[in-house]
């Protein structure tokens, strides 16, 4: 019923939001007679803010048209095209294909490492990692998981569990092949580690490197407000209080989900003063005519306010497995009957990244992966703390670009060089046949 009430409220507010937007333009357009009336700028700013607070935020696009690719002779701009490599009911595997007419540039890009970025399925769309992707495209071939809003998936497709998430990861890694370097950001660190562990146990495809950033590998360490909520409420509490059915006006009508609007409420509730101050600053920027600051605010909140519904089965599985049973660190997690054994991973390099001020995944939670992956030699494991960075700062913004990304780039490059040297040493001599 709550979801239906929310939809009714959204439908009621939609015309008022559009009216506020049109009225705002009426008071700031240079050709409008209302623009010269007293307090016109303040009225326009207030109406614009009202429009943004009441509007519905749709899924943003990556909108990466081109990127500067690094090479020895200097950076060169190349075109980018989004391609769908695999399409599943709950996720698309996207590739950002780079194009150039210069044969030298093509040759340089051909030898660059391949990266699979696993975006979180935890409320926001994969476009939240736009900055991550743009940085990586300078030096890598890039794929990313683009999760589908559960309210858009018809009910007859069936449920989506945490086990299905792990299976998706295994399929994507197998599709890209052994040359892939996997980067998991926040929530997916756990299912990605499970997928690679299962592949290691059965002797299937393994990546060259794993980079795990700000994720709850061991949520017992330095628990945050997010962790405490998941740990202190019962499984039944979540099932009874945050799970709702998708209304009839969506393709996924009747599907049980954790709605995006509830998740957004939780995001805002973590730092209400900061958001209130940000909106007031936006109002002042509009009055002052500071278009750059106002546009920066719009871009941030266009992304931050765009949320998706999570499949109820996946969400409840994650709460129980990751935050209540701690099944990964206790060694009790089984995916479709197969034990998850991170200690079986060998021949893969591991980097864990944490933000000093992360208030979502506390200090030590991601680093715990280093101990779990005991089969990886110590010299092939590394941890990096991003000083002064919060949760989003480790994969977006200035600290990501200037501090975290150079470390990630070096780590992937070292893994690539090491594997190529190893392949050269084990290559069959002339005249011998390579047994497949």
N, C-alpha and C positions, 0 to 999 in steps of 0.2 A: 504493500500500500504506500510506503514511503516514496518509492521510486515513482509511482503514479502521481503522487502529490507534487513531487519535484518537477515532473514533466508538465503538469498543469500550471505551476508557477512560472516555469520557463516560457510556456506559450503565452501567458498573460503579460509577461515583461517584454517579450520580443517587440511588439509595436511601440512601447514606450521607449525602448532602447533606440530604435530606428528614428523615432521622433526627436529624441535628444540629440542624436548625431546630426540630423538635418538642421535642427535649430541652432546647434553650435556653429555650423558652417554659415548660417544666416547672419550670425553676429560677428564673424571674423573675416568674411569675404570682402575684399576691397571695393567691389562694385555694389555691395548691399548697403542701403541707406541705414540699416540697423547697426552697421559697424561703427558709425560715428556717434552713436548715442552714448550717454554716460554709463560707465561700468560695463561697456560692451565686452571688453576683454575678459573680465571676471565672469560674466554670464556665460560667455562662450566656453571658458575653461571649465566651469562647473557642469555645463551640459555635456561636454566631452567626457569628463570624468564619470558622469552618470551613465553615459552610453557604455563605457568600458566596464563598469561594474555590473551592468545588467545584461550585456550581450552574451551570446553563446559562442564559445571558442572551438572552432573546428580544428581537425588535425593539421598541423603545419606541414610544409614541404621542406625537403632538404635544400632545394634551390641552390645547388652547387653547380654553376655553369662552367667554370674553369678553375684552374689551380696552377700555382707556380711549382713546377717540378724541379728538384735540385739535381744538378749534375756537376761534374768536375769543372767545366768551362763556365759555370754560372747557371742561375735559374732561368727557366723558359716556361712560358705560359702554354698550357695545353687544354683542350676542351674536355668536358666531362659529360658522360651520358649514363643515366641510371638504367640498369638492366635487371630483370628478374631472373635469377639463376634457378631457383626452386620456389614453387608456390605450394604451401600447405594450408589447410583450413584456418589455422590460428597464427600463421607466420609466413612472411615472404623472406627469402634470402636474396638480398639486393647486392648487386655489384656496381661499383662506380668505375665504369670503363673509361680509360684515358685515351685520347686520340691526338695524333700529331701527323703532319705531312713531312716532317723532317726525319729521314732515315736514322740519323745519329741519335736523335731523341728517342725514337722507337727502340733502338738497340739498347740505349741506357735504361729505359723503363723495363725492358724484357728481363733484365737481370735483377730487378729489385724484388725484395721479399714480398710474399703474399700474407695479408693480415685478415683474420676474421674477427670483427668486433661484435661481441655479444652484448646487445643492449638490454637494459633491465625490462622485465615485465612486472612493473610495480607502480603503475599509475600514469606515468608520463609516456609519451610516444618516443620512438627511437630518435626522432629529430632533436631530442635534448642533447644528443651526442654529435650534433652538427660540427662543433668546433673540434672535437676529437677526430672526426673523419677528415675535415679539411687539412688538419696538420699532418695526419698520416698519409694523405694522398701526395704529399710532396716527395715522399721517399718509398712508397709502398703501393702495391695493388691491394685494393680494399673491398672487402665484403662486409655486410652488416645484417643483423637480424631485425626485421621490421615487423613487430608484433601487431596482430589484428585486434581491434576493439571487439571484445566478446559479444557485445550487443549487436554486432553486425554479422555474427556467425549463426546460421539457422540451427534450430534445435536438433533437427534430424541428422546433423553432422556427428553428434555424439559429444560426450564430455571431454575435458582436457585436464589431465592430472599432472602432477609433478613428474611422474614416470614418463609421460608423453613428452614433456619438456626435455628430459634427458635424452630420449630417443631422437628428438629433433636435432639436438646438438651432435649426436653421433652421426646422423645422416649428413648433416652439413659438413662436418669434418671429413667424412669419407668422400663426399663429393669434391671438395677442394683438393684433397690429397695430402701427402706427407710433407709438402713444402709449406703448409700453412702454419702461421704463428697466431695463436689465439689470445685475444685480449677480452677479458670479461670485466664488466663495470658494475659494481654494487651487487644487487640481488643474484645475478647469474653466476657469480663465482662458485656457489655451491653446486648447482646442477652441471656446470661445465666441468668442475673437478670430478664429479661423479661420472660424467660421460667419458672423460679421458681415462679414468681409472678402469671403467668397464672395458674400454677398448684395449687397455694394457693387459688386463686379465685374460682376454680371449685372443690376444695377438692381432688385433685389428689396427687401423690407421691411427698413428699418434702424431701430434704436431711437433714442429721443431722447438717451439718455445711456448710457455704459458705465462701470461702477464695477468695478475689478479689485482684489481683495484677497488679498495674501499668496500669489501664484502663481508658478510657475516659467516665466515668459515667456522669460527667458534664464538657464538654470541654470548657465551658466559664471561668473556674477557671484557673489562671496562664497559659494562652494559649501559646503553643510552636510554632515553625516554622511549624510543621506538622499541628497543629490546624488552624493556620492562613491561610495556603494555602486552606484548606478545607472550611473555613468560608468566605474568601474574594473572591473566584471565584464562579461564578454562576454554577448552576446545568448543564446548557447547555454547559458551557465551558468544564466541565469534559467529557460530552458526546461527544463533538466534537473533543477534543484534546487527550484524553488518551484511548479511546475505539477503539479497532481494531478487525478485523476478523482473526480467526486462519487459517493459510495457509493449503494447500491441503495435506501436508505430515504428518499430524497428524490425529488421529481418530476423534478429535473434529472439523474438517475442517468446516469453516463457522460460528462457534460459536463466538458471540461477547464477548470479554474479555478485562480486563485490563492486558496487557502482563507483564510477570515477568521481562523482560529485561528493561522495563520502570521503574518498581518499583526499580530494582537494581540500575539504574542510579540515582534515587532519594535518595536511601540510601547512596550512595557514595558521592553525592553532599552535603549532610549534614555536612560531615567532610572530605573534600578532602585532606587536609594537613596530617591528621592522617593516611589515607590510603597510601598516597605517601611515608610517612616516614616509614610505616610498610613494604612496598615492598622494599625500599632501605635497611632497616635493614636485611631483608631476604637475599638480594643479598650479604651483608657483612657477614652474618652468613655462607653462602655457601662457601665464599672465606676462611673464618677462619676455616672451618671444624666443626662448632658448630652444630652438627646434631640434638641435642635436641631442640634448639631454632628454627631451620629450620622446624623440624617436627611439632612443636607447631603452627607455622605460617600456614603450609599446612592444618592442621586439622581445624583451625579457618576459613580459607578462602574456604575450601572445603564445609563447612556448609554455610558460609555467602554468597557465590556466587551462591549457588543452590537456585533458585527461581521458583515459580509456577505462572501460570496465574489465575486470579480471574474472576469468572463469572461477566459479565458486570452488570446484574440486581442487584446482591447482592452488588457490589461495589457502584453503584449509589444510591441504597436504603440506604446504610450505610452513605454516604456523606450527604444525605438529612436529614435522621432521627436523626443521632447522632451529626453531626457537623454544620448543618444549621438550622433545626427546633428545636433541643434540645427537641425532643418529649418526651423522658423518664422523664426528670426533670420537664417539663411543664405539664405532665399528659395527653398529647394528643395522645399518641401512641396507635394504635390499631393493633393487629395482627390477621388477618383473621376475623375482625369484633369485636374481644374481646379486651376490654380495658386492658392495662398493668397497674397494681396497686400494686407497691411494698409494700404499706402500708398494704396489705392483708396478707403478710407473717408473720406467727407466729410459735413458736415452733422450730425455726431454729436459730443457732448461726452464727454471721457474723464477719469476720475479714477482714479489708482492709489493704493492704501493699503498701507503696510508697517508691521510691528511692529518696534520698536527691538531687541527681544530674540528675534526669531523664529529658532528653531533648525531649522525645516523649509524655509522659503523665505528665503534670505539677502537681505541688503540689496542693493537694486539689481535684483533679479530681476524684480519686478513693474513697477518703474519703467521698465524697458526698453521697455514698450509705448508709452510716450510718443514715443520715437524711431522705432519701427517705423511708427506711425500718422502719417507725415509729411504726409498730406493734410489733417489736422485743424489749423486755425490754433492758434498758441501760446496765444492768449487763451482758447481753449476746452479747454485741457489743464491738468491740475493734479495735483500729487502731495502726499500727506499722510502724515507719519510719526506713528505713535501711540507716544509716549514711554512707556517702561517696560512695554510690552505684548509678550508672547510671541506665538506663532502663534495660539493660541486666543483670546487677549485682544483681537485686532482685530475679532472678530465675536461674542464672548460675554463676559458678566461686566461688572463695573463700568466698566472702561476702554472697552468697546464702548458701553455705554449713555451714559456721561458725556462721552466724548472723541470716539470715532470716529463714532457715529451722528449727532450734531448736524452734523458735517461732511458726511456722506453726505446727510442730509436737505436741507441748504442747497444742495448741489450739484445734486440732483435738482430742487429747487424752482426754482433759477435756470434750468436747462435747460428746464423746463416753461414758465416765463414767457417766455423768449426765443423758444421755438417758437410760442407763442400770438401774440406780437407779430408775428413773421414771417408767420404765417398771416393775420393781420388786414391786413397791408400788401399781401399778394398775393391777397387775396380778390377775386373778380370784382365789378365794379360792377353796380348794379341794371340789369336789362334785358339783361345779357350772359349768355350760356350758358357754363357751365364745361365745358370739353372734358375728358372722362375718357380 
